[in-house]
Amino acid sequence: MTEIPKEVKYLEDNCFRNSKFEIIKLHERINSIGEFCFKNCKQLKECKIPKSITTYESNIFEGCEKSLIKNDIPKETQDEK
């Protein structure tokens, strides 16, 4: 599992594009995820997203549809989009 360092507060556009990790866990200090953040992460199976995420783009998982089994976007955040 890949964990993001605690110092990170937001994920930039395209920051993990084409990465090879399978599971990623985001911590509670992150509050936003940029466009295409995980684009074409074809091995990504699971992304653990905390309730602290208040903004994210609908295309953050573009190109991961075939591999991604689970994303934990909190329901209240999903409803805002």
VOSE-754912 format. One record per residue: y, z, x of N, C-alpha, C in turn; residue in three letters. Coordinates in pm, 1 decimal. Layout:
BEGIN
<n.py = Y; n.pz = Z; n.px = X; ca.py = Y; ca.pz = Z; ca.px = X; c.py = Y; c.pz = Z; c.px = X; resn = ALA>
...
END
This chain:
BEGIN
<n.py = -117.4; n.pz = 0.0; n.px = 83.7; ca.py = 0.0; ca.pz = 0.0; ca.px = 0.0; c.py = 124.4; c.pz = 0.0; c.px = 88.7; resn = MET>
<n.py = 222.9; n.pz = -79.2; n.px = 50.3; ca.py = 349.9; ca.pz = -85.1; ca.px = 120.6; c.py = 450.3; c.pz = 2.3; c.px = 46.9; resn = THR>
<n.py = 517.4; n.pz = 90.5; n.px = 118.5; ca.py = 621.4; ca.pz = 174.4; ca.px = 58.7; c.py = 755.1; c.pz = 139.1; c.px = 121.3; resn = GLU>
<n.py = 856.9; n.pz = 133.8; n.px = 38.6; ca.py = 992.1; ca.pz = 103.2; ca.px = 85.0; c.py = 1054.4; c.pz = 230.6; c.px = 142.8; resn = ILE>
<n.py = 1123.9; n.pz = 222.9; n.px = 256.0; ca.py = 1187.4; ca.pz = 341.2; ca.px = 314.8; c.py = 1286.4; c.pz = 407.6; c.px = 218.8; resn = PRO>
<n.py = 1296.3; n.pz = 538.1; n.px = 225.9; ca.py = 1382.1; ca.pz = 617.0; ca.px = 136.3; c.py = 1530.7; c.pz = 583.4; c.px = 149.9; resn = LYS>
<n.py = 1572.9; n.pz = 527.5; n.px = 262.1; ca.py = 1713.3; ca.pz = 493.9; ca.px = 283.3; c.py = 1759.7; c.pz = 375.1; c.px = 198.6; resn = GLU>
<n.py = 1665.2; n.pz = 294.0; n.px = 151.3; ca.py = 1697.7; ca.pz = 173.0; ca.px = 75.2; c.py = 1738.2; c.pz = 210.3; c.px = -67.0; resn = VAL>
<n.py = 1855.5; n.pz = 160.7; n.px = -111.5; ca.py = 1907.1; ca.pz = 191.1; ca.px = -245.6; c.py = 1893.9; c.pz = 72.9; c.px = -342.2; resn = LYS>
<n.py = 1886.3; n.pz = -48.9; n.px = -288.4; ca.py = 1871.0; ca.pz = -167.2; ca.px = -371.7; c.py = 1795.7; c.pz = -274.3; c.px = -292.8; resn = TYR>
<n.py = 1733.3; n.pz = -365.1; n.px = -365.2; ca.py = 1659.1; ca.pz = -474.0; ca.px = -302.7; c.py = 1737.8; c.pz = -603.0; c.px = -324.0; resn = LEU>
<n.py = 1773.4; n.pz = -669.3; n.px = -216.2; ca.py = 1854.3; ca.pz = -791.4; ca.px = -218.7; c.py = 1776.2; c.pz = -908.8; c.px = -279.1; resn = GLU>
<n.py = 1849.2; n.pz = -1011.7; n.px = -319.2; ca.py = 1787.1; ca.pz = -1136.0; ca.px = -365.2; c.py = 1692.2; c.pz = -1187.9; c.px = -256.9; resn = ASP>
<n.py = 1575.1; n.pz = -1231.1; n.px = -297.5; ca.py = 1476.7; ca.pz = -1294.3; ca.px = -208.0; c.py = 1425.0; c.pz = -1204.9; c.px = -95.3; resn = ASN>
<n.py = 1446.0; n.pz = -1075.8; n.px = -99.9; ca.py = 1416.4; ca.pz = -991.3; ca.px = 17.0; c.py = 1268.0; c.pz = -987.1; c.px = 55.3; resn = CYS>
<n.py = 1177.2; n.pz = -1003.9; n.px = -38.6; ca.py = 1034.6; ca.pz = -1004.6; ca.px = -4.6; c.py = 969.3; c.pz = -1139.1; c.px = -35.1; resn = PHE>
<n.py = 1047.8; n.pz = -1240.1; n.px = -51.6; ca.py = 997.6; ca.pz = -1373.3; ca.px = -84.5; c.py = 888.3; c.pz = -1415.0; c.px = 14.0; resn = ARG>
<n.py = 776.7; n.pz = -1462.3; n.px = -40.0; ca.py = 661.9; ca.pz = -1511.8; ca.px = 37.8; c.py = 591.5; c.pz = -1404.6; c.px = 121.1; resn = ASN>
<n.py = 612.4; n.pz = -1277.3; n.px = 89.8; ca.py = 545.4; ca.pz = -1169.5; ca.px = 164.0; c.py = 396.8; c.pz = -1165.4; c.px = 130.7; resn = SER>
<n.py = 320.0; n.pz = -1099.7; n.px = 216.0; ca.py = 174.1; ca.pz = -1099.8; ca.px = 203.6; c.py = 114.6; c.pz = -969.0; c.px = 153.2; resn = LYS>
<n.py = 196.0; n.pz = -869.8; n.px = 116.3; ca.py = 137.0; ca.pz = -742.7; ca.px = 73.5; c.py = 74.2; c.pz = -752.9; c.px = -65.4; resn = PHE>
<n.py = -18.6; n.pz = -661.0; n.px = -94.1; ca.py = -90.4; ca.pz = -661.5; ca.px = -221.1; c.py = -36.9; c.pz = -558.1; c.px = -319.5; resn = GLU>
<n.py = 2.8; n.pz = -442.7; n.px = -268.5; ca.py = 54.5; ca.pz = -334.4; ca.px = -352.9; c.py = 183.9; c.pz = -284.6; c.px = -289.3; resn = ILE>
<n.py = 287.3; n.pz = -267.9; n.px = -372.0; ca.py = 413.7; ca.pz = -214.7; ca.px = -320.6; c.py = 461.2; c.pz = -102.9; c.px = -413.0; resn = ILE>
<n.py = 511.8; n.pz = 2.7; n.px = -352.7; ca.py = 562.4; ca.pz = 116.6; ca.px = -428.7; c.py = 709.7; c.pz = 135.7; c.px = -395.4; resn = LYS>
<n.py = 792.5; n.pz = 133.6; n.px = -498.5; ca.py = 935.3; ca.pz = 155.2; ca.px = -481.8; c.py = 966.6; c.pz = 301.7; c.px = -512.4; resn = LEU>
<n.py = 1056.9; n.pz = 360.7; n.px = -437.5; ca.py = 1089.6; ca.pz = 502.6; ca.px = -456.5; c.py = 1203.6; c.pz = 520.6; c.px = -557.3; resn = HIS>
<n.py = 1227.4; n.pz = 644.5; n.px = -596.9; ca.py = 1324.4; ca.pz = 680.3; ca.px = -700.7; c.py = 1470.7; c.pz = 656.4; c.px = -661.9; resn = GLU>
<n.py = 1501.7; n.pz = 635.9; n.px = -536.8; ca.py = 1641.1; ca.pz = 613.9; ca.px = -496.2; c.py = 1686.0; c.pz = 469.1; c.px = -516.6; resn = ARG>
<n.py = 1592.6; n.pz = 379.3; n.px = -536.5; ca.py = 1627.4; ca.pz = 238.5; ca.px = -559.7; c.py = 1673.7; c.pz = 224.6; c.px = -704.3; resn = ILE>
<n.py = 1787.8; n.pz = 156.2; n.px = -723.4; ca.py = 1837.8; ca.pz = 141.6; ca.px = -860.5; c.py = 1852.1; c.pz = -3.5; c.px = -906.8; resn = ASN>
<n.py = 1835.1; n.pz = -101.4; n.px = -818.0; ca.py = 1841.5; ca.pz = -240.0; ca.px = -864.3; c.py = 1753.9; c.pz = -331.2; c.px = -777.8; resn = SER>
<n.py = 1709.6; n.pz = -439.6; n.px = -842.3; ca.py = 1624.1; ca.pz = -538.5; ca.px = -776.5; c.py = 1688.6; c.pz = -674.6; c.px = -797.5; resn = ILE>
<n.py = 1714.3; n.pz = -745.8; n.px = -688.6; ca.py = 1782.0; ca.pz = -875.5; ca.px = -695.4; c.py = 1691.9; c.pz = -990.1; c.px = -738.6; resn = GLY>
<n.py = 1755.0; n.pz = -1104.4; n.px = -759.8; ca.py = 1683.9; ca.pz = -1224.2; ca.px = -803.9; c.py = 1574.8; c.pz = -1265.2; c.px = -705.7; resn = GLU>
<n.py = 1463.8; n.pz = -1311.2; n.px = -759.4; ca.py = 1353.0; ca.pz = -1365.4; ca.px = -681.3; c.py = 1303.4; c.pz = -1269.5; c.px = -572.1; resn = PHE>
<n.py = 1321.5; n.pz = -1141.6; n.px = -592.7; ca.py = 1287.3; ca.pz = -1041.6; ca.px = -492.1; c.py = 1143.8; c.pz = -1057.2; c.px = -440.4; resn = CYS>
<n.py = 1049.3; n.pz = -1078.9; n.px = -529.5; ca.py = 908.6; ca.pz = -1090.9; ca.px = -491.7; c.py = 857.0; c.pz = -1234.2; c.px = -511.6; resn = PHE>
<n.py = 945.0; n.pz = -1330.9; n.px = -512.2; ca.py = 906.3; ca.pz = -1469.3; ca.px = -539.8; c.py = 796.6; c.pz = -1516.7; c.px = -444.7; resn = LYS>
<n.py = 696.1; n.pz = -1578.9; n.px = -504.3; ca.py = 584.2; ca.pz = -1638.9; ca.px = -431.2; c.py = 507.2; c.pz = -1540.3; c.px = -344.0; resn = ASN>
<n.py = 504.7; n.pz = -1415.4; n.px = -383.6; ca.py = 418.1; ca.pz = -1316.6; ca.px = -316.5; c.py = 280.4; c.pz = -1333.3; c.px = -379.3; resn = CYS>
<n.py = 210.6; n.pz = -1433.9; n.px = -337.7; ca.py = 88.1; ca.pz = -1477.1; ca.px = -404.3; c.py = -28.6; c.pz = -1380.4; c.px = -391.3; resn = LYS>
<n.py = -18.2; n.pz = -1280.3; n.px = -304.1; ca.py = -122.9; ca.pz = -1179.5; ca.px = -291.5; c.py = -87.3; c.pz = -1049.4; c.px = -362.7; resn = GLN>
<n.py = 34.1; n.pz = -1041.6; n.px = -418.5; ca.py = 79.7; ca.pz = -919.6; ca.px = -484.7; c.py = -0.8; c.pz = -894.6; c.px = -612.5; resn = LEU>
<n.py = -66.7; n.pz = -778.8; n.px = -617.7; ca.py = -147.6; ca.pz = -742.2; ca.px = -733.0; c.py = -82.3; c.pz = -633.2; c.px = -816.6; resn = LYS>
<n.py = -4.2; n.pz = -546.9; n.px = -751.4; ca.py = 53.9; ca.pz = -433.1; ca.px = -822.8; c.py = 188.7; c.pz = -396.3; c.px = -763.0; resn = GLU>
<n.py = 285.6; n.pz = -367.0; n.px = -850.4; ca.py = 417.5; ca.pz = -323.6; ca.px = -807.5; c.py = 454.4; c.pz = -199.1; c.px = -887.6; resn = CYS>
<n.py = 470.5; n.pz = -88.2; n.px = -819.4; ca.py = 502.9; ca.pz = 39.1; ca.px = -884.2; c.py = 654.3; c.pz = 56.5; c.px = -882.7; resn = LYS>
<n.py = 714.6; n.pz = 44.5; n.px = -1001.2; ca.py = 859.9; ca.pz = 48.5; ca.px = -1014.8; c.py = 901.0; c.pz = 177.5; c.px = -1084.3; resn = ILE>
<n.py = 991.0; n.pz = 255.4; n.px = -1022.6; ca.py = 1031.5; ca.pz = 383.9; ca.px = -1081.3; c.py = 1131.3; c.pz = 368.5; c.px = -1196.8; resn = PRO>
<n.py = 1148.6; n.pz = 474.5; n.px = -1272.3; ca.py = 1243.4; ca.pz = 475.6; ca.px = -1383.6; c.py = 1387.8; c.pz = 465.2; c.px = -1336.4; resn = LYS>
<n.py = 1412.8; n.pz = 488.1; n.px = -1208.9; ca.py = 1548.9; ca.pz = 481.9; ca.px = -1155.3; c.py = 1604.7; c.pz = 339.5; c.px = -1154.2; resn = SER>
<n.py = 1520.1; n.pz = 238.6; n.px = -1168.2; ca.py = 1567.1; ca.pz = 99.6; ca.px = -1169.1; c.py = 1646.5; c.pz = 76.8; c.px = -1297.1; resn = ILE>
<n.py = 1774.7; n.pz = 48.0; n.px = -1281.4; ca.py = 1860.5; ca.pz = 26.7; ca.px = -1398.5; c.py = 1892.6; c.pz = -120.4; c.px = -1418.7; resn = THR>
<n.py = 1886.6; n.pz = -199.4; n.px = -1312.4; ca.py = 1911.0; ca.pz = -343.3; ca.px = -1326.0; c.py = 1810.3; c.pz = -421.9; c.px = -1243.0; resn = THR>
<n.py = 1765.6; n.pz = -530.7; n.px = -1301.2; ca.py = 1677.1; ca.pz = -622.8; ca.px = -1230.9; c.py = 1685.3; c.pz = -757.1; c.px = -1300.3; resn = TYR>
<n.py = 1654.7; n.pz = -860.2; n.px = -1230.1; ca.py = 1656.3; ca.pz = -995.1; ca.px = -1284.6; c.py = 1518.8; c.pz = -1027.8; c.px = -1342.6; resn = GLU>
<n.py = 1515.8; n.pz = -1108.6; n.px = -1445.5; ca.py = 1389.0; ca.pz = -1141.5; ca.px = -1511.4; c.py = 1297.1; c.pz = -1224.6; c.px = -1422.1; resn = SER>
<n.py = 1350.2; n.pz = -1283.2; n.px = -1317.3; ca.py = 1270.7; ca.pz = -1372.1; ca.px = -1231.2; c.py = 1220.9; c.pz = -1303.4; c.px = -1104.0; resn = ASN>
<n.py = 1218.5; n.pz = -1172.0; n.px = -1099.6; ca.py = 1180.1; ca.pz = -1103.5; ca.px = -975.1; c.py = 1036.1; c.pz = -1132.5; c.px = -932.7; resn = ILE>
<n.py = 948.5; n.pz = -1164.2; n.px = -1027.3; ca.py = 808.0; ca.pz = -1190.6; ca.px = -994.7; c.py = 771.6; c.pz = -1339.0; c.px = -1005.4; resn = PHE>
<n.py = 868.3; n.pz = -1428.2; n.px = -1001.1; ca.py = 839.6; ca.pz = -1570.8; ca.px = -1013.5; c.py = 742.4; c.pz = -1615.2; c.px = -903.9; resn = GLU>
<n.py = 640.4; n.pz = -1687.2; n.px = -943.3; ca.py = 541.2; ca.pz = -1735.6; ca.px = -848.0; c.py = 428.9; c.pz = -1636.8; c.px = -820.9; resn = GLY>
<n.py = 432.6; n.pz = -1520.6; n.px = -883.8; ca.py = 329.3; ca.pz = -1417.3; ca.px = -864.5; c.py = 237.3; c.pz = -1406.6; c.px = -986.0; resn = CYS>
<n.py = 261.1; n.pz = -1488.4; n.px = -1085.1; ca.py = 193.2; ca.pz = -1473.3; ca.px = -1213.9; c.py = 41.4; c.pz = -1472.6; c.px = -1203.8; resn = GLU>
<n.py = -14.6; n.pz = -1549.9; n.px = -1113.1; ca.py = -160.5; ca.pz = -1558.5; ca.px = -1103.2; c.py = -222.6; c.pz = -1438.7; c.px = -1033.6; resn = LYS>
<n.py = -149.1; n.pz = -1375.1; n.px = -943.9; ca.py = -204.9; ca.pz = -1262.6; ca.px = -868.5; c.py = -168.0; c.pz = -1126.7; c.px = -927.6; resn = SER>
<n.py = -48.9; n.pz = -1116.6; n.px = -987.4; ca.py = 2.2; ca.pz = -987.5; ca.px = -1032.3; c.py = -75.5; c.pz = -936.7; c.px = -1152.9; resn = LEU>
<n.py = -142.5; n.pz = -824.3; n.px = -1134.3; ca.py = -221.9; ca.pz = -762.4; ca.px = -1239.9; c.py = -137.4; c.pz = -659.5; c.px = -1314.3; resn = ILE>
<n.py = -53.8; n.pz = -586.5; n.px = -1240.4; ca.py = 19.2; ca.pz = -475.3; ca.px = -1299.9; c.py = 157.4; c.pz = -462.4; c.px = -1237.7; resn = LYS>
<n.py = 259.2; n.pz = -449.3; n.px = -1324.3; ca.py = 390.8; ca.pz = -407.2; ca.px = -1277.6; c.py = 433.5; c.pz = -293.8; c.px = -1368.9; resn = ASN>
<n.py = 488.7; n.pz = -193.0; n.px = -1310.2; ca.py = 524.1; ca.pz = -71.8; ca.px = -1384.3; c.py = 672.1; c.pz = -66.6; c.px = -1416.8; resn = ASP>
<n.py = 729.3; n.pz = -175.3; n.px = -1470.0; ca.py = 870.0; ca.pz = -171.0; ca.px = -1508.6; c.py = 880.0; c.pz = -77.8; c.px = -1628.8; resn = ILE>
<n.py = 960.3; n.pz = 29.1; n.px = -1617.7; ca.py = 972.5; ca.pz = 124.3; ca.px = -1728.6; c.py = 1015.7; c.pz = 55.4; c.px = -1857.6; resn = PRO>
<n.py = 957.7; n.pz = 94.9; n.px = -1970.6; ca.py = 983.3; ca.pz = 31.3; ca.px = -2098.3; c.py = 1131.7; c.pz = 28.2; c.px = -2132.7; resn = LYS>
<n.py = 1203.3; n.pz = 138.9; n.px = -2110.9; ca.py = 1345.7; ca.pz = 141.6; ca.px = -2145.1; c.py = 1425.2; c.pz = 41.7; c.px = -2061.6; resn = GLU>
<n.py = 1383.6; n.pz = 13.6; n.px = -1940.5; ca.py = 1449.4; ca.pz = -86.3; ca.px = -1857.8; c.py = 1415.1; c.pz = -226.0; c.px = -1908.3; resn = THR>
<n.py = 1289.8; n.pz = -250.2; n.px = -1943.5; ca.py = 1249.7; ca.pz = -380.4; ca.px = -1995.9; c.py = 1328.2; c.pz = -413.3; c.px = -2121.9; resn = GLN>
<n.py = 1349.9; n.pz = -315.7; n.px = -2207.5; ca.py = 1419.9; ca.pz = -339.3; ca.px = -2333.2; c.py = 1564.6; c.pz = -379.0; c.px = -2313.1; resn = ASP>
<n.py = 1622.6; n.pz = -343.2; n.px = -2200.2; ca.py = 1762.1; ca.pz = -377.0; ca.px = -2171.9; c.py = 1777.8; c.pz = -523.6; c.px = -2136.5; resn = GLU>
<n.py = 1670.6; n.pz = -590.1; n.px = -2097.9; ca.py = 1679.2; ca.pz = -730.0; ca.px = -2053.8; c.py = 1650.6; c.pz = -824.3; c.px = -2166.6; resn = LYS>
END
